[in-house]
Amino acid sequence: ALGRIEDALEPYRNLNVAATILVSCYKSRNDWWTAVGCYHAPNNPEHALLYRQRVRTIWTSLAATG
């Protein structure tokens, strides 16, 4: 999705592609947490679940500390 390897090192390009992938996952799943898993592993539900759980744990920790 990034094109050239150099594009992966360009922060704004990288963020734009990541956001596009995440929004696409959200549109197909209609749930942000499920979209997080899709972002990481769209074709592997087990890996998607593990990633989503890790992200949610970090998110919850950050939200609790403000």
Distance bins in CASP14 RR format, pairs under 12 A and 6 or more apart:
PFRMAT RR
TARGET T0000
AUTHOR 0000-0000-0000
RMODE 2
METHOD distances of the structure
MODEL  1
1 7 0 0 0 0 1 0 0 0 0 0 0
1 8 0 0 0 0 1 0 0 0 0 0 0
1 13 0 0 0 0 0 1 0 0 0 0 0
1 14 0 0 0 0 1 0 0 0 0 0 0
1 16 0 0 0 0 1 0 0 0 0 0 0
1 17 1 0 1 0 0 0 0 0 0 0 0
1 18 0 0 0 0 1 0 0 0 0 0 0
1 19 0 0 0 0 0 1 0 0 0 0 0
1 20 1 0 0 1 0 0 0 0 0 0 0
1 21 1 0 0 1 0 0 0 0 0 0 0
1 22 0 0 0 0 0 1 0 0 0 0 0
1 24 0 0 0 0 1 0 0 0 0 0 0
1 39 0 0 0 0 0 1 0 0 0 0 0
1 42 0 0 0 0 0 1 0 0 0 0 0
2 8 1 0 1 0 0 0 0 0 0 0 0
2 9 0 0 0 0 1 0 0 0 0 0 0
2 10 0 0 0 0 1 0 0 0 0 0 0
2 11 0 0 0 0 0 1 0 0 0 0 0
2 12 0 0 0 0 0 1 0 0 0 0 0
2 13 1 0 0 1 0 0 0 0 0 0 0
2 14 1 0 0 1 0 0 0 0 0 0 0
2 15 0 0 0 0 0 1 0 0 0 0 0
2 16 0 0 0 0 1 0 0 0 0 0 0
2 17 1 0 1 0 0 0 0 0 0 0 0
2 18 0 0 0 0 1 0 0 0 0 0 0
2 20 0 0 0 0 0 1 0 0 0 0 0
2 21 0 0 0 0 0 1 0 0 0 0 0
3 9 0 0 0 0 0 1 0 0 0 0 0
3 10 0 0 0 0 0 1 0 0 0 0 0
3 13 0 0 0 0 1 0 0 0 0 0 0
3 14 0 0 0 0 0 1 0 0 0 0 0
3 17 0 0 0 0 1 0 0 0 0 0 0
4 10 0 0 0 0 1 0 0 0 0 0 0
4 13 0 0 0 0 1 0 0 0 0 0 0
4 14 0 0 0 0 0 1 0 0 0 0 0
4 17 0 0 0 0 0 1 0 0 0 0 0
5 13 0 0 0 0 0 1 0 0 0 0 0
5 14 0 0 0 0 0 1 0 0 0 0 0
6 13 0 0 0 0 1 0 0 0 0 0 0
6 14 0 0 0 0 0 1 0 0 0 0 0
7 13 1 0 1 0 0 0 0 0 0 0 0
7 14 1 0 0 1 0 0 0 0 0 0 0
7 15 0 0 0 0 0 1 0 0 0 0 0
7 16 0 0 0 0 1 0 0 0 0 0 0
7 17 1 0 0 1 0 0 0 0 0 0 0
7 18 0 0 0 0 0 1 0 0 0 0 0
8 14 1 0 0 1 0 0 0 0 0 0 0
8 15 0 0 0 0 0 1 0 0 0 0 0
8 17 0 0 0 0 1 0 0 0 0 0 0
8 18 0 0 0 0 0 1 0 0 0 0 0
10 16 0 0 0 0 1 0 0 0 0 0 0
10 17 0 0 0 0 1 0 0 0 0 0 0
11 17 0 0 0 0 0 1 0 0 0 0 0
11 18 0 0 0 0 0 1 0 0 0 0 0
12 18 0 0 0 0 0 1 0 0 0 0 0
12 19 0 0 0 0 0 1 0 0 0 0 0
13 19 0 0 0 0 0 1 0 0 0 0 0
13 20 0 0 0 0 0 1 0 0 0 0 0
14 20 0 0 0 0 0 1 0 0 0 0 0
14 21 0 0 0 0 0 1 0 0 0 0 0
15 21 0 0 0 0 0 1 0 0 0 0 0
15 22 0 0 0 0 0 1 0 0 0 0 0
16 22 0 0 0 0 0 1 0 0 0 0 0
16 23 0 0 0 0 0 1 0 0 0 0 0
17 23 0 0 0 0 0 1 0 0 0 0 0
17 24 0 0 0 0 0 1 0 0 0 0 0
17 39 0 0 0 0 0 1 0 0 0 0 0
18 24 0 0 0 0 0 1 0 0 0 0 0
18 25 0 0 0 0 0 1 0 0 0 0 0
18 35 0 0 0 0 0 1 0 0 0 0 0
18 36 0 0 0 0 0 1 0 0 0 0 0
18 39 1 0 0 1 0 0 0 0 0 0 0
18 40 0 0 0 0 0 1 0 0 0 0 0
19 25 0 0 0 0 0 1 0 0 0 0 0
19 26 0 0 0 0 0 1 0 0 0 0 0
19 35 0 0 0 0 0 1 0 0 0 0 0
19 39 0 0 0 0 1 0 0 0 0 0 0
20 26 0 0 0 0 0 1 0 0 0 0 0
20 27 0 0 0 0 0 1 0 0 0 0 0
20 39 0 0 0 0 0 1 0 0 0 0 0
21 27 0 0 0 0 0 1 0 0 0 0 0
21 28 0 0 0 0 0 1 0 0 0 0 0
21 35 0 0 0 0 1 0 0 0 0 0 0
21 36 0 0 0 0 0 1 0 0 0 0 0
21 37 0 0 0 0 0 1 0 0 0 0 0
21 38 0 0 0 0 1 0 0 0 0 0 0
21 39 1 0 1 0 0 0 0 0 0 0 0
21 40 0 0 0 0 1 0 0 0 0 0 0
21 41 0 0 0 0 0 1 0 0 0 0 0
21 42 0 0 0 0 1 0 0 0 0 0 0
22 28 0 0 0 0 0 1 0 0 0 0 0
22 29 0 0 0 0 0 1 0 0 0 0 0
22 32 0 0 0 0 1 0 0 0 0 0 0
22 33 0 0 0 0 0 1 0 0 0 0 0
22 34 0 0 0 0 0 1 0 0 0 0 0
22 35 1 0 1 0 0 0 0 0 0 0 0
22 36 1 0 0 1 0 0 0 0 0 0 0
22 37 0 0 0 0 1 0 0 0 0 0 0
22 38 0 0 0 0 1 0 0 0 0 0 0
22 39 1 0 1 0 0 0 0 0 0 0 0
22 40 0 0 0 0 1 0 0 0 0 0 0
22 42 0 0 0 0 0 1 0 0 0 0 0
22 55 0 0 0 0 0 1 0 0 0 0 0
23 29 0 0 0 0 0 1 0 0 0 0 0
23 30 0 0 0 0 0 1 0 0 0 0 0
23 32 0 0 0 0 0 1 0 0 0 0 0
23 35 1 0 0 1 0 0 0 0 0 0 0
23 36 0 0 0 0 0 1 0 0 0 0 0
23 38 0 0 0 0 0 1 0 0 0 0 0
23 39 0 0 0 0 1 0 0 0 0 0 0
24 35 0 0 0 0 1 0 0 0 0 0 0
24 38 0 0 0 0 1 0 0 0 0 0 0
24 39 0 0 0 0 1 0 0 0 0 0 0
24 42 0 0 0 0 1 0 0 0 0 0 0
25 31 0 0 0 0 1 0 0 0 0 0 0
25 32 0 0 0 0 1 0 0 0 0 0 0
25 33 0 0 0 0 0 1 0 0 0 0 0
25 34 1 0 0 1 0 0 0 0 0 0 0
25 35 1 1 0 0 0 0 0 0 0 0 0
25 36 1 0 0 1 0 0 0 0 0 0 0
25 37 1 0 0 1 0 0 0 0 0 0 0
25 38 1 1 0 0 0 0 0 0 0 0 0
25 39 1 0 1 0 0 0 0 0 0 0 0
25 40 0 0 0 0 1 0 0 0 0 0 0
25 41 0 0 0 0 0 1 0 0 0 0 0
25 42 1 0 0 1 0 0 0 0 0 0 0
25 43 0 0 0 0 0 1 0 0 0 0 0
25 48 0 0 0 0 1 0 0 0 0 0 0
25 51 0 0 0 0 0 1 0 0 0 0 0
25 52 0 0 0 0 0 1 0 0 0 0 0
26 32 1 0 0 1 0 0 0 0 0 0 0
26 33 0 0 0 0 1 0 0 0 0 0 0
26 34 0 0 0 0 1 0 0 0 0 0 0
26 35 1 1 0 0 0 0 0 0 0 0 0
26 36 0 0 0 0 1 0 0 0 0 0 0
26 37 0 0 0 0 0 1 0 0 0 0 0
26 38 0 0 0 0 1 0 0 0 0 0 0
26 39 0 0 0 0 1 0 0 0 0 0 0
27 34 0 0 0 0 0 1 0 0 0 0 0
27 35 0 0 0 0 1 0 0 0 0 0 0
27 38 0 0 0 0 0 1 0 0 0 0 0
28 34 0 0 0 0 1 0 0 0 0 0 0
28 35 0 0 0 0 1 0 0 0 0 0 0
28 37 0 0 0 0 0 1 0 0 0 0 0
28 38 1 0 0 1 0 0 0 0 0 0 0
28 39 0 0 0 0 0 1 0 0 0 0 0
28 42 0 0 0 0 1 0 0 0 0 0 0
29 35 1 0 1 0 0 0 0 0 0 0 0
29 36 0 0 0 0 1 0 0 0 0 0 0
29 37 0 0 0 0 1 0 0 0 0 0 0
29 38 1 0 0 1 0 0 0 0 0 0 0
29 39 0 0 0 0 0 1 0 0 0 0 0
29 42 0 0 0 0 1 0 0 0 0 0 0
29 45 0 0 0 0 0 1 0 0 0 0 0
29 48 0 0 0 0 0 1 0 0 0 0 0
29 52 0 0 0 0 0 1 0 0 0 0 0
30 38 0 0 0 0 0 1 0 0 0 0 0
31 37 0 0 0 0 0 1 0 0 0 0 0
31 38 0 0 0 0 1 0 0 0 0 0 0
31 48 0 0 0 0 0 1 0 0 0 0 0
31 52 0 0 0 0 0 1 0 0 0 0 0
32 38 0 0 0 0 0 1 0 0 0 0 0
32 39 0 0 0 0 0 1 0 0 0 0 0
32 52 0 0 0 0 1 0 0 0 0 0 0
32 55 0 0 0 0 0 1 0 0 0 0 0
32 56 0 0 0 0 0 1 0 0 0 0 0
32 59 0 0 0 0 0 1 0 0 0 0 0
33 39 0 0 0 0 0 1 0 0 0 0 0
33 40 0 0 0 0 0 1 0 0 0 0 0
33 48 0 0 0 0 0 1 0 0 0 0 0
33 49 0 0 0 0 0 1 0 0 0 0 0
33 51 0 0 0 0 0 1 0 0 0 0 0
33 52 1 0 1 0 0 0 0 0 0 0 0
33 53 0 0 0 0 1 0 0 0 0 0 0
33 54 0 0 0 0 0 1 0 0 0 0 0
33 55 0 0 0 0 1 0 0 0 0 0 0
33 56 1 0 0 1 0 0 0 0 0 0 0
33 57 0 0 0 0 0 1 0 0 0 0 0
33 59 0 0 0 0 1 0 0 0 0 0 0
33 60 0 0 0 0 0 1 0 0 0 0 0
34 40 0 0 0 0 0 1 0 0 0 0 0
34 41 0 0 0 0 0 1 0 0 0 0 0
34 42 0 0 0 0 0 1 0 0 0 0 0
34 45 0 0 0 0 1 0 0 0 0 0 0
34 48 1 0 0 1 0 0 0 0 0 0 0
34 49 0 0 0 0 1 0 0 0 0 0 0
34 51 0 0 0 0 0 1 0 0 0 0 0
34 52 1 0 0 1 0 0 0 0 0 0 0
34 53 0 0 0 0 0 1 0 0 0 0 0
34 55 0 0 0 0 0 1 0 0 0 0 0
34 56 0 0 0 0 0 1 0 0 0 0 0
35 41 0 0 0 0 0 1 0 0 0 0 0
35 42 0 0 0 0 1 0 0 0 0 0 0
35 48 0 0 0 0 1 0 0 0 0 0 0
35 51 0 0 0 0 0 1 0 0 0 0 0
35 52 0 0 0 0 1 0 0 0 0 0 0
35 55 0 0 0 0 0 1 0 0 0 0 0
36 42 0 0 0 0 0 1 0 0 0 0 0
36 47 0 0 0 0 0 1 0 0 0 0 0
36 48 0 0 0 0 1 0 0 0 0 0 0
36 49 0 0 0 0 0 1 0 0 0 0 0
36 50 0 0 0 0 0 1 0 0 0 0 0
36 51 1 0 0 1 0 0 0 0 0 0 0
36 52 1 0 1 0 0 0 0 0 0 0 0
36 53 0 0 0 0 1 0 0 0 0 0 0
36 54 0 0 0 0 1 0 0 0 0 0 0
36 55 1 0 1 0 0 0 0 0 0 0 0
36 56 1 0 0 1 0 0 0 0 0 0 0
36 57 0 0 0 0 0 1 0 0 0 0 0
36 58 0 0 0 0 0 1 0 0 0 0 0
36 59 0 0 0 0 1 0 0 0 0 0 0
37 43 0 0 0 0 0 1 0 0 0 0 0
37 44 0 0 0 0 1 0 0 0 0 0 0
37 45 0 0 0 0 1 0 0 0 0 0 0
37 46 0 0 0 0 0 1 0 0 0 0 0
37 47 0 0 0 0 1 0 0 0 0 0 0
37 48 1 1 0 0 0 0 0 0 0 0 0
37 49 1 0 0 1 0 0 0 0 0 0 0
37 50 0 0 0 0 1 0 0 0 0 0 0
37 51 1 0 1 0 0 0 0 0 0 0 0
37 52 1 0 1 0 0 0 0 0 0 0 0
37 53 0 0 0 0 1 0 0 0 0 0 0
37 54 0 0 0 0 1 0 0 0 0 0 0
37 55 1 0 0 1 0 0 0 0 0 0 0
37 56 0 0 0 0 1 0 0 0 0 0 0
38 44 0 0 0 0 1 0 0 0 0 0 0
38 45 0 0 0 0 1 0 0 0 0 0 0
38 47 0 0 0 0 0 1 0 0 0 0 0
38 48 1 0 1 0 0 0 0 0 0 0 0
38 49 0 0 0 0 0 1 0 0 0 0 0
38 51 0 0 0 0 1 0 0 0 0 0 0
38 52 0 0 0 0 1 0 0 0 0 0 0
38 55 0 0 0 0 0 1 0 0 0 0 0
39 47 0 0 0 0 0 1 0 0 0 0 0
39 48 0 0 0 0 1 0 0 0 0 0 0
39 51 1 0 0 1 0 0 0 0 0 0 0
39 52 0 0 0 0 1 0 0 0 0 0 0
39 55 0 0 0 0 1 0 0 0 0 0 0
40 46 0 0 0 0 0 1 0 0 0 0 0
40 47 1 0 0 1 0 0 0 0 0 0 0
40 48 1 0 0 1 0 0 0 0 0 0 0
40 49 0 0 0 0 1 0 0 0 0 0 0
40 50 0 0 0 0 1 0 0 0 0 0 0
40 51 1 1 0 0 0 0 0 0 0 0 0
40 52 1 0 0 1 0 0 0 0 0 0 0
40 53 0 0 0 0 0 1 0 0 0 0 0
40 54 0 0 0 0 1 0 0 0 0 0 0
40 55 0 0 0 0 1 0 0 0 0 0 0
41 47 1 1 0 0 0 0 0 0 0 0 0
41 48 1 0 1 0 0 0 0 0 0 0 0
41 49 0 0 0 0 1 0 0 0 0 0 0
41 50 0 0 0 0 1 0 0 0 0 0 0
41 51 1 0 0 1 0 0 0 0 0 0 0
41 52 0 0 0 0 1 0 0 0 0 0 0
41 54 0 0 0 0 0 1 0 0 0 0 0
42 48 1 0 0 1 0 0 0 0 0 0 0
42 51 0 0 0 0 0 1 0 0 0 0 0
44 50 0 0 0 0 1 0 0 0 0 0 0
44 51 0 0 0 0 1 0 0 0 0 0 0
44 52 0 0 0 0 0 1 0 0 0 0 0
45 51 0 0 0 0 0 1 0 0 0 0 0
45 52 0 0 0 0 0 1 0 0 0 0 0
46 52 0 0 0 0 0 1 0 0 0 0 0
46 53 0 0 0 0 0 1 0 0 0 0 0
47 53 0 0 0 0 0 1 0 0 0 0 0
47 54 0 0 0 0 0 1 0 0 0 0 0
48 54 0 0 0 0 0 1 0 0 0 0 0
48 55 0 0 0 0 0 1 0 0 0 0 0
49 55 0 0 0 0 0 1 0 0 0 0 0
49 56 0 0 0 0 0 1 0 0 0 0 0
50 56 0 0 0 0 0 1 0 0 0 0 0
50 57 0 0 0 0 0 1 0 0 0 0 0
51 57 0 0 0 0 0 1 0 0 0 0 0
51 58 0 0 0 0 0 1 0 0 0 0 0
52 58 0 0 0 0 0 1 0 0 0 0 0
52 59 0 0 0 0 0 1 0 0 0 0 0
53 59 0 0 0 0 0 1 0 0 0 0 0
53 60 0 0 0 0 0 1 0 0 0 0 0
54 60 0 0 0 0 0 1 0 0 0 0 0
54 61 0 0 0 0 0 1 0 0 0 0 0
55 61 0 0 0 0 0 1 0 0 0 0 0
55 62 0 0 0 0 0 1 0 0 0 0 0
56 62 0 0 0 0 0 1 0 0 0 0 0
56 63 0 0 0 0 0 1 0 0 0 0 0
57 63 0 0 0 0 0 1 0 0 0 0 0
57 64 0 0 0 0 0 1 0 0 0 0 0
58 64 0 0 0 0 0 1 0 0 0 0 0
58 65 0 0 0 0 0 1 0 0 0 0 0
59 65 0 0 0 0 0 1 0 0 0 0 0
59 66 0 0 0 0 0 1 0 0 0 0 0
60 66 0 0 0 0 0 1 0 0 0 0 0
END
